């Protein structure tokens, strides 16, 4: 072997290592930006049904410098109502004031990128554990790719963050990071009503630890190191304090008054598809099932009965498979359980500076991908309203406003939130705020629109002077054929009717 060939071997090895590191960084950046890039081209945030009422509420908060306590922009104005997600609404409105309608897809892009990063951390991802965590995160993102721009995104992020803290406490046997839960719940309680899922998770964590302690005492056994992993009293105090911070102003205990109605699925199950279970007609449903099955398999493979993991996994599967809107819960839990069963290599000493540089490089590459994607989103309000008009009655609302049609308004349920933003001068008869209207009003509305009760059974319909419905809905077709109603306007999306006389 020549001297030249001997000198070339180390250089080739270094070059191959650099190429491998670059490919790893590129793969990680793609993982964090793939869902956001898809949103930049698809603009699905403009088709979300619930985002508009949150936008209108946030605008009202900015204009009035107050927190709402009644049914704004609704015909039930005097009914009490709690804006559980008022901080989310405020951030949404502030972004809208800055960049207009572009704020909706931009915020959804940022949320999806943040969820990707959080899931990667929950999967114990690092440069030493890159590919397993990357693959697990990719499957998890695909399983919950249907999430829209709404406060539930905050719940998904904070629920994953809570799981990170709890699993870290179990692995390390230390409770020193658990006080961060106080700040997490103080914020979460004002971002989304889904904070109750986090309280349940924390409560089960305490219950599982207590049960294990009782069983160990009954068996006269102790933990491996001869002591409890961390004091149970400390964990119980932290859990109690987390509940207390959810009672802080501006709403206090009123946050809990509407929980039964918001999470009640039995009453409106027939009428709202989002309350139905997974239909297994989409590939994402099968990925969801695969993740859940893998999580259960990982628990059984270790032949250990972990009450916390098993209980959380079973309960999250029951919740997620019974209602499609909550499918993200079992995905997040499955990622945590699977990742905890995979051994992770510890970093070598002295390599921290190199990994920090690689982290900065990955962050820079993510920005390099996201910024051009954000820039390609149209800035023209007219262009974006054109996209909105493919799903919502933009032209019909313009007609109602231009011709000053009389109120009250009777509207389609799916459009209630949009009308609160685009046509606020006409209070809606219903929208997606289930806790505002209650089961009685919601059921009465759906029975009317599904021809289960006569038209005169609902006073709000009987006194309505402008009726705005989906063009091809059964009710719109039926009313247009009735002689006592006249069609004032129609297009491919909407139909505007009015009673004669």
DRENBALUM-459673 format. One record per residue: y, z, x of N, C-alpha, C in turn; residue in one letter. Coordinates in steps of 0.2 Angstrom, whole numbers, plus 5000, padded with zeros to 4 digits. Layout:
YZXYZXYZXa...
//
This chain:
499450005004500050005000500650005004x501149965003501749955007502250015005x502750025010503250075009503650055003x503849995002504249974997503949994990x503249974989502949994983502950064982x502850104987502850184986503550204984x504150174986504750194984504950174977x504650114975504750094968504450134963x503850164964503550204959503950254956x504250304960504750354956505250324952x505550264955506150234951505850214945x505250184945505050154938504850214933x504650264936504550324932505150354929x505650354933506350384930506550334925x506550264926506750214921506350224915x505750234915505350234909505450304905x505650354909505850414905506550414902x506950374905507650364902507550324895x507150264896507050224890506650264884x506250314886505850354881506450404878x506850434882507350474879507850434874x508050374877508450334872508150314866x507450304866507150284860507050344855x506950404858506950464854507650484851x508150474855508850484852508950434846x508750374847508950324842508550334836x507850354837507450374831507750434827x508050484831508350544827508950524824x509350484827509950454824509850414817x509350374818509150334812508850384806x508550434808508250484803508850514799x509350534803509950564800510350524796x510350454797510850414794510550364789x509850354789509550304785509750314777x509650374775509850384768510550374766x511050394771511750384770511950304770x511650274775511750204776511550164769x510950184766510750154760511250164754x511550224754512050234749512650194750x512850184757513450144758513350074755x512750044755512649984752512549984744x512250034742512050034735512550064731x512950114733513550154729513250184723x512650214724512350244718512750304715x513150334719513650394717514050374711x514250304711514650284705514250274699x513650284699513250274693512950344690x513150404694512950464692513250494685x512850514681513150534674513550604675x513350654679513650714679514250724684x514350684689514850694694515550684690x515650654685516250634682516550704679x516150744676516450804673516650854678x516250854684516450894690517050874693x517150804693517750784696518350794691x518250794685518850814680518950884681x518450924681518551004682518951014688x518750984694519150994700519850974700x519950914696520650894696521050944692x520750974686521151024682521251084686x520751104691520851164695521451154700x521551094703522051074707522751074704x522751054697523351044694523551114691x523151154689523351214686523251284690x522951274696522851324701522551384697x522051374694521651424690520951404689x520551444687519851434686519651434678x519351374676519251374669518751424666x518951444660518451494656518351464649x518551404647518351384641518151304641x517951274636517651214636518151154636x518451144642518951094644518651024642x519150984639519050914637518450904632x518350954628517850954623518150974617x517750954611518050974605517851044603x517451074608517351144607517751184612x518451174612518851194617518951274617x518751304611518851374611518151414613x517651374614517051404616517051424624x516851484625516851504632516351464637x516551454643516151414647516351434654x515851444659515851464666515751394670x516251384674516151324679515751354685x515151354685514751384690514851344697x515051284697515151244703515851234704x516251284703516951264704517151254711x516851274716517051254723516851184724x516251164722516051094723516551054719x516751074713517151024709517851024713x518051074716518751074720518651034726x518151034729518050994735518050924733x517650904728517650834725518250814723x518650854720519350824717519850814723x519750864728520250854734520050794738x519450774739519250714742519450654738x519450664731519650604727520450594728x520750644728521550644729521650614735x521250614740521450584747521250514748x520650494745520350424747520150394740x520350424734520150384728519450384727x519150334723518450334721518050324727x518250304732517850304738517550374740x517850424738517650494739516950504737x516750474731516050484728515550464733x515450394734514950374739515050404746x515650424748515650454755515450524755x515550564750515250624750514550624749x514250584745513550574744513250554751x513550514755513250494761513250554766x513850594766513850654770513350704768x513250714761512750764759512050744761x511850674761511250654762511050664770x511550644774511550664781511450734783x511750774779511750854780511050874778x510750844773510050864770509550844775x509650784778509150764783509150804789x509750824792509850874797509450944796x509650964790509351034788508651034787x508350974784507650974784507250964790x507650934795507350924802507350994805x507851034804507851104807507351144804x507251134797506751174793506051154796x505951094798505351064801505251084808x505651134810505651154817505751104822x506151054820506250994825506651014831x506450984836506750984843506550924847x506850924853506550874858505850884860x505650944859504950954861504450944855x504750944849504350934843504650884839x504750824842505150774839504750734833x504250704836503950654831503550694825x503250744826502950784819503550804815x504050824817504650844813504950784810x505050734814505350674812504950644806x504350644807503950614801503950654795x503850714796503950764790504550754786x505150754790505750744787505850684784x505650624786505650564783505250564776x504650594776504350594770504750634765x504950694767505350734762505950704760x506350664764506950634761506750574756x506150544757505950494753505750524746x505450584746505250614740505850634736x506450644739506950674735507550624735x507450564736507950504737508350494731x508150524725508450504719509050554717x509150604722509650654721510350624720x510750634715511450614714511950654717x512550634717513150674719513250734713x512950784714513050844710512950904713x513150964710513051024714512351044716x511851014713511151034716511051014723x511450964726511450954733511551014737x512051054735512251114738511651164738x511351164732510751214731510151194736x510051124737509551104741509651124748x510351114751510551134757510451204759x510651244754510651314755510051344754x509651324750508951344749508551334755x508651274758508251254765508551304770x509151324770509451364775509151434774x509051454768508751524767508051524769x507751474768507051474770506951474778x507451434781507451444789507551514791x507951554788508151624790507451664788x507151654783506651694781506051684785x505851614786505251604791505451624798x506051614800506151644807506051714807x506251754802506151824802505351844803x504951804799504251814799503951794806x504251744809503951724815504151774821x504751794821505051834826504951904825x504751924819504751994818505452034818x505951994817506652024818507052004812x507452054809507852044804508552034806x508752024812509452024814509851964811x509451914809509851854806509851854799x509551904796509551904788510151924785x510651964789511251974786511751914784x511551854787511851794786511751774778x511251794775511051784768511651804764x512051854766512551884762513151824761x513251794767513751744766513551684763x512851674764512551614760512651624753x512451684750512451684743513151694740x513651724744514251724742514551654740x514351614745514551544744514151504738x513551514739513051484734513251494727x513451554725513551574718514151544715x514551514719515151474717515051394718x514451374720514351304721513851274716x513351314714512851294709512551344706x512351344700511951394697511251394700x511051354704510351354707510351414712x510851454713510751514717510251554714x510051554708509551594705508851584709x508751524711508151504714508151544721x508751544724508751584730508651654730x508851684724508751754723508051764721x507751724718506951734717506551724723x506751684727506451674734506551734738x507151764738507251824742506851884739x506851884732506451944729505751934730x505451874730504751874732504651884739x505051874743505051894750504951964751x505352004748505352074748504652104744x504452074739503852094735503252074740x503252024743502652004747502552054753x503152074756503152124762502952194759x503152204753502952274751502252274749x501952224746501252214744500852224751x501052184756500652184762500652254765x501252294765501252354767500752404764x500752394757500352444753499652424754x499452364755498752344756498552364763x498952364768498852384775498652464775x499152494771499052564771498352584768x498152544762497552564759496952544763x497052494767496452484772496552524778x497052564779497152604785497152554791x497552504790497652454796498452454798x498552424803499252414805499352344808x499952324809500052254812499852254819x499852194822499552184828499952224834x500552234833500952264838501052344837x500652364831500652434830501252464826x501652414823502252434820502452374815x502852394810503052344805503452294809x503452224806503852174809504552194809x504752214804505452244803505552294798x505952334798506052394792506052364786x505652384781505652354774506252374771x506552434772507152464769507752424770x507752394777508352354779508252284774x507652254774507652194770507852204763x507552264760507752274753508452284752x508852314757509552324756509952264757x509652214761510052154761509952114755x509252114752509152084746509652104740x509652174740510052204735510852184736x511052184742511752164743511852084741x511352044742511451974741511551964733x511152004729511252004722511952034720x512252084724512852104722513452054724x513352014729513951974731513951914726x513351904722513451854717513851874711x513951944710514351974705515151974706x515351944712516051944714516451904710x517051914709517551864706517451794708x517651744704518051744698517651754692x516951744692516651754686516151814685x516051844691515651904690514951894687x514851944682514151944678514151884674x514751854672514651804667514251744670x514151744676513751684679513051694676x512851744674512151754672512051744664x512651744661512551744653512251674651x512351624654512151554652511551534656x511251574660510651554664510051534659x509951574654509351554649509451484646x510051474644510151404641510151344646x510351364652510351304657509651294659x509251344660508551334663508051324657x508251324651507751324645507551244645x506951234645506751164645506351154638x506151204635505751194629506151154623x506751184623507151154617507351084617x507551064623507850994624507350944627x506750974628506250934632506150864629x506150854622505950794619506550744620x507150764622507750724622507950704628x507850744634508150734640507550714645x507550654647507050624652507050674659x507650694661507650734667507250794667x507050824660506650884660505950864659x505750804660505050784660504750794667x504150794667503750804674503750734677x503550734683503450674687502950624683x503150564682502750514679502250474683x502250484690501850454695501850374694x502450344692502550274692502950254698x503250294702503650284708503250304714x503350264720503050294726503250364728x503950374726504150444728503750504725x503450494719503050544716502450554719x502150504722501550514726501650544733x502250524736502450564742502550634741x502850654735502950724733502250754732x501750724729501150754728500750764735x500850714739500550714746500850774750x501550784750501850844754501550904751x501550914744501250974741500550994743x500150944743499450944744499350964752x499750934756499750954763499951024765x500451044761500651114762500051164760x499751154754499151194752498651194757x498451134760497951124765498151164771x498751164773498951194779498851274779x498951294772498851364771498051384771x497651344768496951354768496651344775x496951304779496551284785496651344790x497051394789497151454794496751514791x496451504785496051554782496351624782x497051624780497451684780497751684773x497751744770498151754764498851774765x499251734765500051744766500351744759x500451804756500651814750501351774749x501851784754502451754753502451674753x502051644757502051574757501651544751x501051574750500651554744501051564738x501351624737501751634730502351584729x502651574735503251524734503051454733x502451434737502251364736501951354729x501551404726501351394719501851394714x502351434715502951444710503351374710x503551354716503951294717503551234714x502951234715502551174713502551174705x502451234702502551234695503151214692x503751234695504351214693504551144694x504351114700504551044702504150994698x503451014697503050964693503150964686x503451014683503651014676504250984674x504750974679505350944678505550904684x505750844683505850794688506550814692x506950844688507650864691507550914696x507050954696506951004701506350994706x506250924707505750904712505850924719x506550934721506750944728506451014730x506351064725506151134727505551134731x504951104728504351104731504351064738x504751014738504850974744505051014750x505651054749505951094754505351154756x505051184751504551234752503951204756x503751144754503151114758503351094765x503951074766504151064773504151124777x504351184775504351244778503651264780x503251264775502551284775502151244780x502251174780501851134785502151144792x502751144793503051154799502851224802x502751274798502551344801501851344803x501451294801500751284803500651244809x501151214811501151164817501351204823x500951204829501151244835501751204838x502251234841502851204844502851224851x502951174855503051194862503651224864x503651274868504251304870504651264876x505351264876505651224881505551254888x505551214893505551244900506151274902x506151324906506751354909507151304913x507851314912508251274915508451204912x508051184906508151124903508651124897x509051184896509451184891510051144891x510351134897510951094898510751014897x510150994899509950924897509850914890x509650964886509550954879510250954875x510650994878511350994875511650934876x511550894881511850834882511550784878x510850784877510550744872510750754865x510850814863511150834856511850804855x512250804860512850774860512850694859x512350674863512250594862511950574856x511550614853511250604846511850604841x512250664841512850664837513350614837x513450594843513950534844513650464841x512950454842512650404839512650404832x512550464829512650464821513250444819x513850474822514550454820514650384821x514350354826514450284828514150234822x513550264819513250224814513650244807x513850304806514150324799514850294798x515250294803515950274802515950204800x515650154803515750084801515450074794x514850114792514650114785515050144780x515450194782515950224777516550164776x516750134782517250094782517150024777x516450014776516349954773516349964765x516450024763516450044756517150014753x517249984748517849954746518350014744x518949994746519450044745519850034738x519749974736520149954730519849994724x520250024720520050064714519850014709x520149954708519849904703519149874705x519049864711518349844713517849894712x517949964713517550014712517450024705x517950024701517950034694517449974691x517449914694517049864692516349884692x516149914698515449944699515349994694x515850044693515750094688515550064681x515950004679515849974673515249944671x514749944676514149914675513649964671x513850034672513450084669513850124664x514550124664514950164660515450124656x515650144650516150104646516850094648x516950074654517650064657518050024652x517849964651518249914646518249944639x517749974637517850004630518350054630x518350094635518850154635519550124636x519650064640520350034640520550004633x520049984630520249954623520450014618x520050064618520250124614520950154616x521150154622521750184625522350134623x522150064624522750014623522850014616x522350014611522550014604522650074600x522650134604522750194602522350214596x521750204596521250214591521250294589x521150314583521250384581520650424583x520750484584520250534585520050564579x519550604578519150634584518650574586x518350584592517850534595517150564594x516750514593516050534593515750484599x515350514604515250484610514450484611x514250444615513550444618513450504623x512950544623512850594627512850574634x512550524636512550504643513250484646x513750474642514450454644514950514643x514650574641515150624640515550644646x515150654651515550674657516050624660x515850554660516250504662516950504657x516850514651517450514646517850574648x517650624650518050684652518550664658x518350614662518750594668519150534666x518850484663519250424662519650424655x519450464650519750464644519850534642x520250574646520250644644520750654638x521150604636521550624630521150624623x520450604624520050604618519450654620x519550714617519050764619518350744616x517850754620517150734619516750774614x516350744610515950794605515350824609x515150794615514650824619514650794626x514350824630514250804637513650844640x513550844646512950874649513050944651x513550974649513651054650513251084644x512651094646512151124641512351204639x512651234644512851304643513451314638x513851254638514451254634514251244626x513851204625513651184618513151224615x512651244619512151284617511551244614x510951274613510451234610510551214603x510851254599510951224592511351164591x511951164595512351104595511951044598x511651054604511350994607510750974603x510351014600509850984596510050954590x510550974586510850944581511150874582x511450864588511650804590511050754592x510550774595510050734597509650714591x509550754586509250744580509650684576x510250694576510650644573510650574576x510650574582510650504586509950474586x509450514585508750494584508550484577x508950484573508850464566508350514563x508350584565507950634562508250674557x508950664556509350694551509850644548x510050654542510550604539511250614543x511650554542512250554546512750614543x512750624537513150674535512950754536x512450754540512150824542512650854548x512950814551513350834557514150824555x514550874554515250874553515650834558x515450844564515850804569515750734569x515150704567515050634565515450614559x515350654554515650644547516450634548x516750674552517450674553517750624559x517250594562517450554568517750494566x518350474569518650414567518550354572x518350374578518150324583517450344586x516950294586516250304588516150264594x515950284600515850254606515050264608x514650214608513950214609513750164614x513150164616512850114621512750054616x512849994619512849934615512149924612x511649934616510949924613510549984611x510950044610510650104607510450094600x509950124598509650114591510250134586x510650184587511150214583511650154582x511850124588512350074588512150014583x511549994584511349934581511249954573x511050014572511050034565511650034561x512150064565512850074562513250014561x513049964566513449904565513249864559x512649874557512349844551512549874544x512849934545513049964539513749944536x513849934530514449914527515049964528x514850024528515450074529515650084536x515450044541515650044547515849974550x516349974554516649914557516649914564x516449854567516349854575517049834577x517449874581518049864583518049834590x517549844594517449814601516749824603x516549774607515849774610515849724616x515449744621515249704627514549724629x514349704635513649714637513449784638x513949824638513849894639513949944633x514449934630514649984625514849944618x514849984613515049964606515550024603x516149994601516650044598516650034590x516450084586516450074579516950124576x517150104569517550154566517350144558x517350204555517250204548517750164544x517550134539518050094535518350144530x519050134529519350174525519550244528x
//
